[in-house]
Amino acid sequence: MPKPNSLAQTLPVLVTRPASQAEEICPSLEALGCEVIRQPMLKIEAVAETPKIKSQFMDIDLFDIVIAISRNAAEMGLAVMDQYWPQWPLGIDWIAIGPVTADSMISQGLEVKMPAHQFDSEGALAMDELQDVTGKKVLIWRGVGGRETLAQTLRERGAEVIYAELYQRLVPEYTESQWQQVLIQQPLLLVSSGQGLEAIAAQQPRISDKVRGIIAPSSRVAELAKSLGFTQIQVAASAQDVDMLEAVKAWLAK
């Protein structure tokens, strides 16, 4: 078995993903020799099914396109679908924002399309399937709130867009003492979303001074990090575990 990278042995990494989404990346970071510090900044909680959600899913075959914004959205959407559709409906273009989300849907037997490179709303909007959408009905699976870019642009292109908001993101409130404990080693900060970074900055306004740098999952989150005072920023290809790990390796190589 290869030895851990000796350069990484002194690198503490603060992982802020929701607990359920950090189970795989943390052992991989430790395998690199990193010291993993965990402090989830978002808690994912399913929304109780409403008559509106039930209607959206019972009539999902009336939609031309269904877009899953995240793995949480895909998993929760599929769980609701399973209650009403013993076989998946035909004639729908299923679109996932990124590979992790796509894998969740493919594993359940759906034929899924996703952006070629940029795994966010802008990447999805560049897809051929979302260009000529005049008169089409689009259902977006997502959490409560979030960016409006995707829906707004599709509406401008002539689509009828409806949200199925399936979960909410709750922000744990940590004490100053808890923050001091996780920041004492000035760790490398790993974030998987802009919302997570904003939640950190709300509790620690000078977070850029208290960590040695940040791993951002996209150029958009990197721009947010710059606005918060970060100068040492490593941008990952996506929020996928494999891409975040590659970004950590690139950080070590520097």
ABEGO torsion letter per residue (X at the ends): XBBBBAAAAABBBBBABBAAAAAAAAAAAAAAGBBBBBBBABBBBBBBBBAAAAAAAAAAAABABBBBABAAAAAAAAAAAAAABABBBBGBBBBBABAAAAAAAAAAGBBBBBBAABBBAAAAAABAAAABABGBBBBBBBBBEEBAAAAAAAAAAGBBBBBBBABBBBBBBBBAAAAAAAAAAGBBBBBABAAAAAAAAAABAAAAAABAEBBBABAAAAAAAAAAGBABBBBBABABAAAAAAAAAAAAAX
